[in-house]
Amino acid sequence: MFKAVVTVTLRPSILDPEGKTVEQSLHQLGYGAVHNVRMGKHIELEVDAETESQARETVDDICNKLLANPVMEDYTFTIRRKEEAVKE
């Protein structure tokens, strides 16, 4: 079992109105030193796979088919073996 953490963000060339709104709100709150706010998605999922390579292939396929729009968004992900709960 592996745990994947996926981050999906708009490509730099795509306007981010949500990020712009957050940036303006931060400025109104006194955080004028903050610039170029970009919003994205954080997704966590567990994958049953024999190897890390198989888990990576599955997550990459999921990102390409569902989680990210390849025209407008980029994605990155990390994979780690899920730690089993310790029984007391």
Sequence and secondary structure as in RCSB ss.txt:
>XXXX:A:sequence
MFKAVVTVTLRPSILDPEGKTVEQSLHQLGYGAVHNVRMGKHIELEVDAETESQARETVDDICNKLLANPVMEDY
TFTIRRKEEAVKE
>XXXX:A:secstr
 EEEEEEEEE TTS  HHHHHHHHHHHHTT TT      EEEEEEEE  SSHHHHHHHHHHHIIIII  TTTEEE
EEEEEE       
